[in-house]
């Protein structure tokens, strides 16, 4: 009987682990954490629309701090989308590790990653560099 319970417990634990990993991958893909080429095009389009409001998140592949905030940001954005009275938050995620993306470092004056920049009406109105969960939740709660 105990062996049977241990097996079921192990299976349940594995199922929970697989579900969490799947959720992380789904959220990451949904909010653009993976395709730099598409995101750079999206950023260019938004920058040409001067009245557009959006966030730019700069990250770097292999950055442990960036990985730390990825799920937190994705979860907060998903919560925002589920609120019926709140419009969808536009977020563009740019990976500055590839050589082709290095120009963003100077262009946006980046000194560290992750960096979050809020743009309203074509102007930067807020910048945050860091990983504090409370600060990040507050940024995307508004």
C-alpha positions in Angstrom: 0.0 0.0 0.0 2.8 2.5 0.9 4.6 1.7 -2.4 1.4 2.4 -4.3 1.0 5.8 -2.5 4.7 6.7 -3.2 4.2 5.9 -6.9 1.1 8.0 -7.1 2.8 10.8 -5.2 5.8 10.7 -7.6 3.5 10.8 -10.6 1.5 13.7 -9.2 4.7 15.6 -8.5 6.0 15.0 -12.0 2.6 16.1 -13.4 2.7 19.3 -11.4 6.3 20.0 -12.6 5.4 19.4 -16.3 2.4 21.7 -15.9 4.5 24.5 -14.4 7.1 24.2 -17.1 4.5 24.2 -19.8 2.8 27.2 -18.4 6.1 29.1 -18.2 6.9 28.3 -21.9 3.4 29.2 -23.0 3.4 32.6 -21.2 6.9 33.3 -22.4 6.0 32.7 -26.0 2.7 34.6 -25.7 4.4 37.8 -24.4 7.3 37.6 -26.9 10.3 36.5 -24.8 11.7 34.4 -27.6 11.6 36.0 -31.1 13.9 39.0 -31.3 13.4 39.6 -35.0 9.6 39.9 -34.7 10.0 42.0 -31.6 12.4 44.4 -33.2 10.0 44.9 -36.1 7.1 45.5 -33.6 9.2 48.1 -31.6 10.0 49.9 -34.9 6.3 50.1 -35.7 5.3 51.3 -32.2 8.0 54.0 -32.3 6.6 55.4 -35.5 3.2 55.7 -33.9 3.9 58.7 -31.7 0.6 58.4 -29.8 1.3 54.7 -28.9 1.7 53.6 -25.3 3.9 50.6 -24.6 6.6 49.0 -22.5 10.0 47.8 -23.8 11.8 45.2 -21.7 15.5 44.7 -22.4 16.9 41.4 -21.4 19.9 39.2 -22.3 20.0 35.5 -23.1 21.9 33.8 -20.2 21.2 36.5 -17.7 19.9 34.9 -14.5 18.2 38.1 -13.3 16.3 38.3 -16.6 15.2 34.7 -16.3 14.1 35.5 -12.7 11.7 38.2 -13.8 10.4 36.6 -17.0 7.7 34.5 -15.3 6.7 37.3 -13.0 6.2 39.8 -15.8 4.3 37.2 -17.9 2.0 36.4 -15.0 1.3 40.1 -14.3 0.5 40.7 -18.0 -1.8 37.8 -18.1 -3.7 39.0 -15.0 -4.0 42.4 -16.7 -5.5 40.8 -19.8 -8.0 38.9 -17.7 -9.4 42.1 -16.2 -12.3 43.1 -18.4 -12.0 46.8 -17.8 -8.3 47.1 -18.7 -6.9 47.3 -22.2 -4.2 44.9 -23.3 -0.7 46.2 -22.3 1.7 46.4 -25.2 5.0 44.9 -24.3 8.0 44.4 -26.6 10.9 42.3 -25.3 14.3 42.8 -26.8 17.3 40.5 -26.3 20.4 42.6 -26.4 22.8 39.7 -26.5 22.8 39.2 -30.3 25.2 41.5 -32.1 22.5 42.9 -34.3 20.7 44.2 -31.2 23.7 46.0 -29.6 22.6 49.3 -31.0 19.8 49.4 -28.5 22.3 49.6 -25.6 23.5 53.1 -26.8 20.1 54.1 -28.2 18.3 53.6 -25.0 21.2 54.3 -22.6 21.1 50.8 -21.1 23.4 50.2 -18.2 22.1 46.8 -17.0 19.5 44.2 -17.7 16.7 43.7 -17.2 15.6 47.2 -17.9 11.9 48.2 -18.3 11.0 51.4 -20.1 7.5 52.7 -20.4 6.7 54.9 -23.4 3.6 57.2 -23.7 3.0 59.4 -26.6 6.4 58.6 -28.1 8.3 59.7 -24.9 10.0 57.7 -22.2 8.0 58.3 -19.0 9.4 55.7 -16.7 12.4 53.4 -16.4 13.2 50.6 -14.0 16.4 48.6 -13.8 16.2 45.6 -11.5 14.4 42.5 -10.3 12.4 43.5 -7.2 9.1 41.5 -7.5 7.1 44.1 -5.7 8.3 46.9 -8.0 7.7 44.9 -11.1 4.2 43.9 -10.0 3.4 47.6 -9.3 4.7 48.7 -12.7 2.4 46.4 -14.6 -0.5 46.7 -12.3 -1.2 50.3 -13.5 
